[in-house]
Structure formats: C-alpha cells, structure tokens
Amino acid sequence: MEDDHVENGEFRNLLDDCVHCGFCLPTCPTYVLWGEEMDSPRGRIHLMQQHSQGAPMSGAMVEHFDRCLGCMACVTSCPSGVQYDRLIELTRAEVEREHPRPTPERMLREAVFRLFPYPNRLRALRGPLRAYQKSGLGRLIRRTGLLERMSPSLAAMERLAPPLSRATRLPERVAARGERRATVAMLTGCVQREFFPGVNAATARVLAMEGCDVLIPRGQGCCGALSLHSGREDEAREFARRTVVAFEAADVIVVNAAGCGSAMKEYRRLLADEPGWAGRAEALSAKTRDLAEFLAELGPRAERRPLPFTVAYHDACHLAHAQGVRAQPRALLAGIPELTVKEIADPEICCGSAGTYNLLQPEAAAELGDRKAAGVRATGADLLVAANPGCSMQIATALERQGVRLPVAHTAEVLDASLRGLGTSALLRATV
C-alpha cells in the first residue's frame, strides 16, 4: 500500500505539469489522424485527471488510453517538460488492475504476451511459419479476406510476419579484429533474435571489425520492453531482474533494437524501490548503449567502402524520442562513401508499430503505416533503413500494401556491407 501512495503522489504531481498549451497536438499520431481532442496527449491527461478525482475507469476512457501509441513524440515537443511517458505507463498499469476487458480482447492480449517475450516459443513458431510462407497459402488467405473478417489482429499478425530464412546462431564470444579497443556485451532480443537473426550477426561483425570483443550471454532472455510499455509492470520487473543478472558483469551493453534499449535505460526507475536491485539496475541502465550511440562514442577505425545508392532513414520512436539518439545513426550512414541519406517527411510521427500496437490496434496502425510508407516512397530511395524490428515489419507491410517491395535493412547491416566490401547487391535484394 505504501508503494501505491507513492505512485499516486507522483501521478498527481506529474499531471499538474501539463498547462494544456497544445504544442503536442501536431506531433501526436492519433490526433493527426482523427483530430479528436481526447486522442491527443493533453486530452488523455484530462481523462487521467478525471479518473484521479474519482471518475470511474469507463470503457470509453480506456479506449482513448489504448489508442495511444506511447511514441513519446509529445515528450520531445513539450515546452513544459511533461513526463507523458511516465503518465501513460502509470495509467496503463491502472487500466490493467481496474478494467475488466471483454474475453476475446483479454485472450488476444494474453496470447501476445505469452508468445513475443519468449525467444524459445518464437523459435518453435519458425518452422510452421516458414512452411506456411513457402506453401503460398498466405496469398490465398489474404485474397479471401477471411482472416480479416474473423480477427483484424490475427490478420495483422499474418501480414506482418517477415519472410524467414535459416536462422544463424551466434557464438558466446566474437573476437575483435586487430587491436582490441573495448569489450561489450550484446543483447540479442526476442523478435530480433528469431525473426531478424541477420541483424544480430551484422551487429556482432561490425563491433568486431571496429575492435570490440563481443560477448553474448547465453542466460539472457526478454528485456521486458513490451510488458513495461503495456502497463504490465510486475511482469516487466521480473524480466528486468533476469536481464540485470545476465548482463551486470559487462562493461558496456550494446542494444540494436530501439524499444529494448529504451526499456533497459528505464530499469533505474522500474526497480528503484526494490532493495537489493535498485543499485544494480541503476548501474545497468548507465552502461546501456544503442549500437549507433556506442559506435559514435567509439569512433570509426575500420575502412568504409563505397555503397553507391540512396537510403531513407526512419527514426524509430524509442530511439529518437525515448533515447534522444538521432544524429548518431545519420552520421554513421553519412560516413559511408557514395551513400546518400534522404529524410522522410514528418519523422516525428510514428509508423504505427509501437511494440504491440499494430496487433492490438490494427486499423489505426495501418493508417499510420500507410502514411509513413507514402513518405518513404516520396524520397525515391533505393533502401529503407530502420533500427527497430517492429518498424521494419510495419513499414515493409505498408509498402507492400501500396504495391511496392522496397528493401529494408538495419543500420548495422548497411555498415556491415560497407566494412566487408559487399557492395549494394546484397542489401538491395533483401526485403523484410
């Protein structure tokens, strides 16, 4: 109960920071889509204030909270420093405690959170999913529209699944090339590990070519990002403790998925009230770095070879807004000879992936995905570069919906191709 009183006091203080000025409105994806005040950050804060003053957690109120992507663009744009990210996390935890969801929705959410944070379960899914993709059954099912009518969320899951190739498993240690400059531990993630193993392999190679010994702890699992950003705080804390144990011996922890890096940097707050864990969590958060952030701090050593083509760089929300990492990926790409980097219009507007959002709010996510895909197409780029697996799947799916099969790669894969002198062919063949 003491923790509840502390949370309530914190919540009320955070609510008071908002002066309802409206600077957040043009950066909020759902307000941009619908122009509804209650689907803006200040509108949702108004609903939070109503609930804190005794209004019941109604279904309509919960719907407005559920429609929030948690993208944190409003945090970046707010002149008053409102911590909307913390407000929506506390509110979602309250929703999970108080609001009884309809059975189909509850079952869907449980299925999502019983699958995606568990790499071994995702690995078991790979075989059947590969067989399904090779059979061509997916094209038939999409043409009938049957799955869409049965469940828009299941239809979204089916569309978003990337083409799967044979998975590569990384060793526990990848040795530095040449003189060692640093020793780093690497998070392999859940969806990244099982659906995008090439990104992890490229990350380890790039770090090694830049003079890093790369350690890949076998005891690692989910970092808790999906749970944390969905109000499942107890679950998130359990994942966080396990991650602390797996990585606390490391000097630096390199993360190549935006949502995961953001969550790990939040451990200092998530476990702050737990004796025996607070200091350990603080230490881990302090030494967590996004891949681009770490490489920018380290400085380049390996020779960059030309990649004569044009890329569009997409800002993942949990990289740009949550971690403030914007310039570093662009600088790394700009350092590759003959590579041209194009900006996508409205970079602060989320693509609609947002962790589990494109599964739980598929219609709104599709609208945002289509908007982002149109912006990517307008650049005329040969390749889309994104630093989060959810963004890659979301935008690739939207592009395909618009009749475009544009290759998508992670920043690590572009750097890897340059450092190894692979040229553009391997990247331009790869579609998510």
C-alpha positions in Angstrom: 0.0 0.0 0.0 2.9 2.3 0.7 4.1 2.0 -2.9 0.5 2.8 -4.1 0.6 6.1 -2.1 4.0 7.0 -3.5 2.7 6.3 -7.1 -0.5 8.3 -6.5 1.5 11.3 -5.2 3.9 11.0 -8.2 1.0 10.7 -10.6 -0.8 13.9 -9.3 2.5 15.9 -9.4 3.1 14.8 -13.0 -0.5 15.7 -14.0 0.0 19.2 -12.7 2.9 19.8 -15.0 0.6 20.0 -18.1 -0.6 23.5 -18.9 -2.7 22.3 -21.9 -0.9 24.5 -24.3 -1.3 22.3 -27.4 2.3 22.1 -28.6 1.9 18.3 -28.5 -1.0 18.2 -30.9 0.8 18.3 -34.3 3.2 15.6 -33.1 0.6 13.1 -31.8 -0.1 10.4 -34.4 -3.7 9.7 -33.3 -4.5 13.4 -33.2 -3.0 13.9 -36.6 -5.2 11.0 -37.9 -8.5 11.9 -36.4 -8.3 15.5 -34.9 -10.1 14.3 -31.7 -9.1 16.1 -28.5 -9.4 13.0 -26.3 -7.0 11.2 -28.7 -4.3 13.8 -28.0 -1.8 13.9 -25.1 -3.5 16.8 -23.4 -6.9 15.2 -23.9 -5.7 11.9 -22.4 -4.1 13.9 -19.5 -7.6 15.5 -18.9 -9.1 12.0 -18.7 -6.3 10.9 -16.3 -7.1 13.9 -14.1 -10.8 13.0 -14.1 -10.0 9.5 -13.0 -7.6 10.7 -10.3 -10.5 12.8 -9.0 -12.9 9.8 -8.7 -14.3 9.3 -12.2 -14.7 5.6 -12.9 -12.4 3.9 -15.5 -15.0 3.6 -18.2 -14.7 1.6 -21.4 -14.7 4.9 -23.4 -11.9 6.3 -21.2 -9.8 3.1 -21.6 -10.3 3.2 -25.4 -8.6 6.6 -25.6 -5.7 5.3 -23.5 -5.4 2.2 -25.6 -5.3 4.3 -28.8 -2.1 6.0 -27.5 1.0 4.6 -29.2 3.3 5.6 -26.4 5.6 7.0 -29.0 6.7 9.9 -26.8 6.8 12.5 -29.6 4.8 14.7 -27.3 7.5 14.5 -24.7 10.0 15.8 -27.2 7.8 18.6 -28.3 6.5 19.7 -24.8 7.9 23.1 -23.6 6.8 22.4 -20.1 8.7 19.1 -19.7 5.6 17.0 -19.1 6.6 13.4 -18.5 3.8 11.9 -20.5 5.7 8.7 -21.0 5.6 8.1 -17.2 1.9 9.2 -17.0 0.8 6.7 -19.7 2.8 3.9 -18.1 1.2 4.5 -14.7 -2.3 4.8 -16.4 -1.9 1.6 -18.3 -0.9 -0.2 -15.1 -4.1 1.2 -13.5 -6.1 0.0 -16.5 -4.7 -3.5 -16.2 -5.6 -3.5 -12.4 -9.1 -2.0 -12.7 -10.6 -2.5 -16.1 -12.2 -5.9 -16.9 -11.6 -6.3 -20.7 -14.0 -8.4 -22.8 -13.0 -12.1 -23.0 -11.8 -12.1 -26.7 -9.7 -9.0 -26.1 -8.2 -10.4 -22.9 -7.4 -13.7 -24.7 -5.7 -11.9 -27.5 -3.6 -9.9 -25.1 -2.6 -12.9 -23.1 -1.6 -14.7 -26.3 0.6 -11.8 -27.4 2.3 -11.6 -24.0 2.7 -15.4 -23.7 4.5 -15.5 -27.1 6.5 -12.5 -28.1 8.7 -12.0 -25.0 9.8 -15.7 -25.1 12.5 -16.4 -27.7 12.2 -20.2 -27.4 8.5 -20.0 -28.1 9.2 -17.8 -31.1 11.8 -20.3 -32.3 9.2 -23.1 -32.1 7.0 -21.0 -34.4 9.7 -20.5 -37.0 9.3 -24.0 -38.6 5.5 -23.9 -39.1 5.7 -20.3 -40.2 8.4 -21.0 -42.8 6.3 -23.9 -44.2 3.2 -21.7 -44.3 5.1 -19.0 -46.2 6.6 -21.4 -48.7 3.2 -23.0 -49.3 1.8 -19.8 -50.8 -1.3 -20.3 -48.6 -0.9 -16.7 -47.2 -1.6 -15.1 -50.6 -4.8 -17.2 -50.9 -6.0 -16.3 -47.4 -5.3 -12.6 -47.9 -7.3 -12.6 -51.2 -10.3 -14.2 -49.5 -10.3 -11.6 -46.7 -11.5 -14.4 -44.3 -8.9 -13.8 -41.6 -9.5 -10.1 -41.7 -13.2 -10.7 -41.1 -12.6 -13.2 -38.3 -10.0 -11.1 -36.5 -8.2 -7.9 -37.7 -5.5 -8.6 -35.1 -4.7 -12.1 -36.4 -4.8 -10.8 -39.9 -2.3 -8.1 -38.9 -0.1 -10.8 -37.3 -0.1 -12.8 -40.5 0.7 -9.8 -42.7 3.5 -8.5 -40.5 5.4 -11.8 -40.3 8.7 -11.3 -42.2 10.0 -13.9 -44.7 12.0 -16.3 -42.7 15.4 -17.8 -43.8 17.5 -20.2 -42.0 18.5 -18.9 -38.6 22.1 -18.3 -37.7 23.2 -18.8 -34.1 26.0 -16.6 -32.7 28.8 -17.9 -30.5 29.2 -16.7 -27.0 32.2 -14.6 -28.0 33.1 -12.9 -31.2 36.7 -11.8 -31.1 37.9 -8.3 -32.0 39.7 -7.8 -35.3 43.1 -6.3 -34.8 43.9 -4.5 -31.6 41.1 -4.7 -29.1 39.5 -1.3 -28.2 36.7 -2.4 -26.0 34.7 -5.4 -24.6 31.0 -5.2 -25.0 28.0 -7.5 -24.2 25.3 -7.7 -26.8 21.5 -8.1 -26.3 20.1 -10.4 -28.9 16.4 -9.7 -28.1 13.3 -11.8 -28.8 11.8 -10.9 -32.2 15.2 -9.6 -33.3 16.9 -12.9 -32.4 14.3 -15.2 -34.1 12.9 -13.2 -37.0 15.9 -11.0 -37.8 19.0 -13.1 -37.0 20.9 -11.4 -39.8 20.7 -8.1 -37.9 22.4 -9.6 -34.8 25.1 -11.3 -36.9 25.8 -8.0 -38.7 25.9 -6.1 -35.4 28.5 -8.6 -33.9 30.6 -8.4 -37.1 30.6 -4.5 -37.2 31.5 -4.3 -33.5 34.3 -6.9 -34.0 35.6 -5.0 -37.1 35.7 -1.9 -35.1 37.9 -3.6 -32.5 35.4 -4.9 -29.9 35.3 -8.3 -28.2 31.6 -9.1 -28.3 30.2 -11.2 -25.5 26.7 -12.8 -26.0 25.5 -14.1 -22.6 23.6 -17.3 -23.1 21.4 -16.7 -20.0 19.7 -13.6 -21.5 16.0 -13.5 -22.3 13.4 -10.8 -22.8 14.3 -7.3 -21.5 10.7 -6.6 -20.6 10.1 -3.8 -23.1 6.7 -5.0 -24.4 5.4 -5.6 -20.8 6.8 -2.3 -19.5 5.2 -0.2 -22.2 1.8 -2.0 -21.9 1.3 -1.5 -18.2 2.3 -5.0 -17.1 4.8 -3.7 -14.6 5.2 -6.8 -12.4 6.0 -8.8 -15.5 8.4 -6.1 -16.7 10.2 -6.1 -13.3 10.7 -9.9 -13.4 12.2 -9.6 -17.0 14.3 -6.7 -15.8 15.8 -8.6 -12.8 16.7 -11.5 -15.1 18.4 -9.1 -17.6 20.3 -7.4 -14.8 21.7 -10.8 -13.6 22.6 -11.8 -17.2 24.4 -8.6 -18.0 25.7 -6.9 -14.8 29.3 -8.2 -15.3 29.6 -6.4 -18.6 31.4 -3.1 -19.0 29.1 -1.9 -21.8 25.9 -3.3 -23.1 25.1 -2.7 -26.8 21.5 -3.0 -28.0 20.3 -2.9 -31.6 16.5 -2.7 -31.1 15.2 0.8 -30.1 12.4 -0.5 -27.8 14.7 -2.8 -25.9 17.4 -0.1 -25.4 14.8 2.3 -24.1 13.4 -0.2 -21.6 16.8 -1.1 -20.3 17.7 2.5 -19.7 14.4 2.7 -17.7 15.5 -0.1 -15.3 16.8 2.6 -12.9 13.3 3.8 -12.4 11.5 0.5 -12.7 13.5 -1.2 -9.9 14.2 2.0 -7.9 12.1 0.9 -4.9 13.4 -2.6 -4.7 16.1 -3.1 -2.1 18.9 -5.2 -3.5 18.0 -4.4 -7.1 17.9 -0.5 -7.3 21.7 -0.1 -7.4 22.2 -2.9 -9.8 19.5 -1.6 -12.1 21.0 1.9 -11.9 24.4 0.5 -12.9 23.0 -1.5 -15.8 21.0 1.5 -17.2 24.1 3.7 -17.1 26.1 1.3 -19.2 23.4 0.5 -21.8 24.0 2.0 -25.3 22.2 1.8 -28.6 24.5 0.4 -31.3 24.7 3.8 -33.1 25.3 5.6 -29.9 28.1 3.3 -28.9 29.8 3.4 -32.3 29.6 7.2 -32.4 31.3 7.3 -28.9 33.9 4.8 -30.0 34.8 6.5 -33.3 35.5 4.8 -36.6 38.6 2.7 -37.3 37.6 0.1 -39.9 37.8 1.2 -43.6 34.4 2.1 -45.1 34.0 1.0 -48.7 31.6 2.7 -51.2 27.9 1.9 -51.3 26.7 4.0 -54.3 22.9 4.2 -53.6 20.3 6.2 -51.7 18.7 5.3 -48.4 15.8 6.7 -46.5 16.4 6.7 -42.7 13.5 6.1 -40.4 13.5 7.4 -36.8 12.2 4.7 -34.5 10.3 6.4 -31.8 12.0 4.7 -28.9 15.4 5.6 -30.4 14.7 9.3 -31.3 12.2 10.3 -28.6 12.9 8.0 -25.7 16.7 7.8 -26.0 17.4 11.0 -27.9 19.5 9.1 -30.5 19.0 10.9 -33.8 22.3 12.3 -35.1 24.4 9.2 -34.5 22.8 6.8 -37.0 22.7 9.5 -39.7 26.4 10.3 -39.0 27.3 6.6 -39.3 25.5 6.3 -42.6 26.9 9.6 -43.9 30.4 8.3 -43.2 30.0 5.6 -45.9 31.4 6.8 -49.3 28.9 7.4 -52.1 25.9 6.7 -49.8 23.2 9.4 -49.9 20.8 9.7 -46.9 17.3 11.0 -47.6 15.0 12.3 -44.9 11.4 11.1 -44.6 8.7 13.7 -44.2 7.2 14.1 -40.7 9.9 12.0 -39.0 8.4 12.6 -35.5 5.1 10.8 -36.5 5.1 7.1 -35.5 4.9 4.5 -38.2 2.2 2.6 -36.2 4.3 -0.3 -35.0 4.8 0.8 -31.3 5.5 -2.6 -29.7 2.2 -4.5 -29.8 0.1 -1.6 -31.1 -0.1 -2.9 -34.7 -1.5 -6.1 -33.3 -3.9 -4.7 -30.7 -5.0 -1.6 -32.7 -4.6 -2.8 -36.3 -6.8 -0.3 -38.0 -5.1 2.8 -36.6 -1.7 1.2 -37.1 -2.5 0.5 -40.8 -3.4 4.2 -41.3 -0.2 5.3 -39.8 1.8 2.7 -41.7 0.3 3.9 -45.0 1.2 7.4 -44.1 4.8 6.5 -43.3 5.1 4.3 -46.4 4.0 7.2 -48.6 6.7 9.4 -47.0 9.3 6.7 -47.7 8.2 6.4 -51.4 8.4 10.2 -51.8 12.1 10.1 -51.1 12.8 7.9 -54.1 15.3 5.9 -52.0 16.7 2.5 -53.0 16.6 1.2 -49.5 14.8 2.0 -46.2 17.0 1.9 -43.1 15.3 1.4 -39.7 16.7 0.5 -36.2 13.8 -1.5 -34.7 12.4 -4.8 -35.9 8.8 -3.7 -35.3 9.3 -0.6 -37.5 10.9 -2.7 -40.3 7.9 -5.1 -40.4 5.3 -2.4 -40.1 6.7 -0.1 -42.9 7.5 -3.1 -45.2 4.0 -4.3 -44.9 2.5 -0.9 -45.6 4.8 -0.5 -48.7 3.7 -3.9 -50.0 0.1 -2.9 -49.5 0.8 0.0 -51.8 2.3 -2.3 -54.4 6.0 -1.5 -53.5 8.6 -4.1 -52.5 11.4 -1.8 -51.2 14.4 -3.4 -49.4 14.6 -2.7 -45.7 17.8 -3.0 -43.6 19.1 -2.2 -40.2 21.8 0.4 -39.8 24.1 -2.5 -38.7 23.5 -4.3 -42.0 24.4 -1.2 -44.1 27.6 -0.7 -42.1 28.4 -4.4 -42.4 28.1 -4.3 -46.1 30.4 -1.3 -46.3 33.0 -2.6 -43.9 33.1 -6.0 -45.7 33.1 -4.5 -49.2 29.9 -6.4 -50.2 28.6 -3.6 -52.4 24.9 -2.8 -52.8 23.6 -6.1 -54.3 23.1 -8.0 -51.0 21.3 -5.1 -49.4 19.0 -4.3 -52.4 17.9 -8.0 -52.6 16.8 -8.0 -49.0 13.2 -7.3 -48.2 11.6 -7.7 -44.8 
